[in-house]
């Protein structure tokens, strides 16, 4: 595993259709399990700072619990207002039961 990746969670901690928030260098990162695929984006809504991991997972999107902004879990790009800026996307690697993430 490349040095740039950091172990942040266990796959067994994130059931299919669920998401969690982890700390990555002081930044909250959302990790979601979408049909067995693990995806990671910044956990803060770029519109009002709501924690996306407290929102709702809908396929490849997460809905912010504050104002219903939808973010694509693959690109970090919001799907319309009120959010206009993308949230960071992180690379995910799985090794055994360990979830590793790295900045793109």
C-alpha positions as CSV (number, residue, x, y, z in Angstrom):
1,X,0.0,0.0,0.0
2,X,1.4,3.4,-1.0
3,X,2.4,5.7,1.9
4,X,-0.1,8.3,0.9
5,X,-3.0,6.1,2.0
6,X,-4.2,6.1,5.6
7,X,-6.2,3.4,7.4
8,X,-9.3,5.2,8.7
9,X,-12.0,2.5,9.2
10,X,-13.1,-1.1,8.9
11,X,-15.4,-2.3,6.2
12,X,-17.3,-4.2,8.9
13,X,-18.2,-0.8,10.5
14,X,-20.0,0.5,7.4
15,X,-23.0,-1.7,6.4
16,X,-24.2,-1.5,2.8
17,X,-26.3,1.6,2.4
18,X,-24.7,3.3,5.4
19,X,-22.1,6.0,5.9
20,X,-19.8,7.2,8.7
21,X,-17.6,10.2,9.4
22,X,-13.8,9.7,10.0
23,X,-11.0,12.1,10.8
24,X,-8.3,12.6,8.1
25,X,-5.6,15.1,9.1
26,X,-8.2,17.0,11.1
27,X,-10.8,17.1,8.3
28,X,-14.1,15.2,8.6
29,X,-14.4,12.7,5.7
30,X,-17.6,10.8,4.8
31,X,-17.2,7.2,3.8
32,X,-20.2,5.5,2.3
33,X,-20.9,1.9,1.3
34,X,-22.9,2.0,-1.9
35,X,-23.8,-1.6,-2.9
36,X,-20.4,-2.9,-1.6
37,X,-18.3,-0.1,-3.1
38,X,-16.7,2.4,-0.6
39,X,-16.7,6.0,-1.6
40,X,-15.3,9.0,0.3
41,X,-15.9,12.8,0.1
42,X,-15.5,15.7,2.4
43,X,-18.1,15.5,5.2
44,X,-19.0,19.2,5.3
45,X,-21.7,20.7,3.0
46,X,-20.1,23.6,1.1
47,X,-23.3,25.6,1.4
48,X,-23.9,25.8,5.2
49,X,-21.3,23.4,6.8
50,X,-23.8,20.7,7.7
51,X,-22.3,17.3,8.3
52,X,-23.2,15.2,5.2
53,X,-22.8,12.0,7.2
54,X,-25.9,13.0,9.2
55,X,-27.9,13.3,6.0
56,X,-29.4,10.7,3.8
57,X,-27.8,8.3,1.3
58,X,-29.6,8.0,-2.0
59,X,-27.7,5.8,-4.5
60,X,-24.6,7.7,-5.5
61,X,-25.7,10.8,-3.7
62,X,-25.8,12.1,-0.2
63,X,-28.4,14.7,0.9
64,X,-27.3,17.4,3.4
65,X,-29.6,17.3,6.5
66,X,-29.7,21.1,6.7
67,X,-31.0,22.4,3.3
68,X,-31.3,19.2,1.2
69,X,-28.3,19.9,-1.1
70,X,-27.3,16.7,-2.9
71,X,-23.7,15.8,-3.5
72,X,-22.4,13.1,-5.9
73,X,-20.3,10.7,-4.0
74,X,-18.1,10.0,-7.0
75,X,-17.3,13.6,-8.0
76,X,-18.2,15.7,-4.9
77,X,-20.2,18.0,-7.2
78,X,-23.5,19.3,-5.9
79,X,-26.6,18.5,-8.0
80,X,-28.0,22.0,-7.9
81,X,-28.8,24.7,-5.3
82,X,-28.4,25.6,-2.6
83,X,-24.8,24.2,-2.7
84,X,-22.7,25.6,-5.6
85,X,-19.2,24.4,-4.7
86,X,-17.9,20.8,-4.8
87,X,-16.7,19.0,-1.7
88,X,-13.3,17.1,-2.0
89,X,-13.2,13.6,-3.2
90,X,-10.8,11.0,-1.8
91,X,-9.4,7.8,-3.2
92,X,-10.4,4.6,-1.4
93,X,-8.6,1.3,-1.2
94,X,-9.7,-1.8,0.7
95,X,-7.3,-4.3,2.1
96,X,-8.9,-7.1,4.0
97,X,-11.3,-5.4,6.4
98,X,-9.3,-2.1,6.4
99,X,-10.5,1.0,4.6
100,X,-7.7,3.3,3.4
101,X,-8.2,6.8,2.0
102,X,-5.9,9.2,0.2
103,X,-6.3,12.7,-1.3
104,X,-6.8,12.8,-5.1
